[in-house]
Amino acid sequence: MTGAIDYCIQEALVDKNAKRPAAHAVCCVVLAMCLGQGRAVAGAKTTIDLQSLLNEMVDRDRLARLPDPAYKTFQASSYDRRSVSPELPGWFANNDTAQFIGTETAQGREEHVMMDAKGPGCVTRFWMGAPQPDKGPSGMLRIYLDGSSTPVIAEVADTLLSGQWRVGPPLLAITCIGRNFYLPIPFARRCKITYEGGGNCWYNIEYRRYPPGTKVRSFSIDDLKAAGPTLDRVQKTLLQPDGAVEPAAKVLVVPRRTLEPGASLTEGLKGPAAIRTLSIRLAASDLTAALRSTIIRIEFDNELCVWCPVGDFFGSGIGLNPYRDWTRQVTADGVMTCRWVMPFDQTCRIELRNLGREPVDATVESIAAGPWDWDDRSMHFHANWRQEYPIHTKKAEGTRDWNYITIEGHGVYVGDTLALHNGAGPWWGEGDEKIYIDGEIFPSHFGTGTEDYYGFSYGDRGTFFEAPFHAEPRWDGNNKEGYVTVTRNRSLDAISFDESFKFDMEIWHWSATDVAYAATTYWYAVPGALSNRPPAPAEAARPVPGTQ
């Protein structure tokens, strides 16, 4: 129990530095005690280091099992500190620049503290914004580990985060002027990140905390050099996600069928097994409508786990929008593929149903399923969908927190797709994500903007981009009415939860108008988990917002 007490004290200190509400510190204390009781080092048989984390990043199977060793995910960000409670003014405050958790003097220089976390742990994602393509954050970033006064990394922020450092794309890269850093930085006892000078600065840093006693080897430049072959392999793998299906997988192809309104196509599989890839193609006179009104429904072991419009499920959103990331791909000829591993113990039932008014030609291009050792750490894959239209926005202020999903159960959150229709020219995406884990009163993830969450920056400069862990398959422009699709999938930054998970996104617009939001959420959970997103056939069958 000593480890849990230490964990508790550490979290309270971090919350004090971050100036978070006291209630949040209490939640961290309770969480720490839970981690300390029986789960501390259950799976920590080997040491976590840079190479093991890089390998974990591209191991699709590990997301489908409960994490071992267990971890919790947190975020340090420059969210406006006036946001204290939804019951108090300032909850939608939008000054997210230079909101540091403290300032220190080191060797005569002033350094602003962005993050200060106790270990063992790992930084999994570091994003910084930029107002212009050729003008990134110009201050000096320093990363200190384990209490050392000498930083393990000291580099100009834009050089480090934009892929001009020792590691390049895709792990470190600019996407639509957002600076993204996905190289894992493990630490044994402590990680502190500071920023010196450099003008505008807004940021999101996501990191894991492992239970006390977990063996972690802290990052070093020497380790980075030694990991060169592993790093090269992982970089290439991330850029070629359509690698060969494992040899033991059996591939099922279902010939094209015409689905009249109300008709369905169904295929069944027997377990234990796991779907490795699933590819579907639709054809219709109005393909945009068909991608929304044709739904995919999947039951694993007689549990409804997936219910979603086909276009949203594959991250295309409104219309057919070719792109590719680590988990999904949409091609110009209409083939849509997902590569999430979907295990089941006994049975799987996949259904495509036409909820629209016109016939749809549906083809299951392939279902590749292979062996799976079902055990007490195995989880079912889930995908849920919600749409609301119209949402009446307020001018230059937050409208409300819009809930993507709330889950009860034990699992891991692995990503989402947001497909929306903007009813006016001005920018729609100032809203911050707020993620509550295991009953938190204050969110442990409080972001700085919707575009920041999805890896780009300065929303009015948006355009198409694709990268392994985030993409913008559709962008009609920001100074006019139109459609946007943004999507994110999580690897090392996946969010584990023991009892509950809640994801809210602020709706914050620079204009008073009507918008449509449709969110698809992707997660794994131990059988029996529940969410507040049941099937919504009437919403999927209605005309696509903006086409009436």
Protein Blocks (a to p, Z undefined) as FASTA:
>chain_A
ZZmmmmmmmmmmmmmmnopafklmmmmmmmmmmmmnoplmmmlmbccdfklmmmmmmmmk
lmmpccddddddddddfbdfklmbfkbghklgcbfghiafbdcdeehiacddfbdcdddd
ddfbdcdddfbfklccfbdcdddeehiabdfbdcdfklmmnopambdcfkbcceehiacd
fbdcddfkbccdddeehijaddddddddddehiacddddfklmmmmmmmmmmmmmmmmmm
mbccdfklccdddddddddehiacddddddddddfbdcdddddfblmlmmmmpccdddee
hiafbdcdfklmnononajdddddfkbccdfkopacdfbdcddfkbccdddddfbfbdcd
dddfbacdddddddfkbccddddddddddddddehiafbdcdfbdcedddddfbdcdddd
dfbfbdfklpccdddeehiabdfbdcfbjklmnopahjllgccdddfkbccfbagbjkbc
cddddddddfklpccdfkbccdddddddfbdcdddddddddddddehiacfbdcdfklmm
pccehiZZ
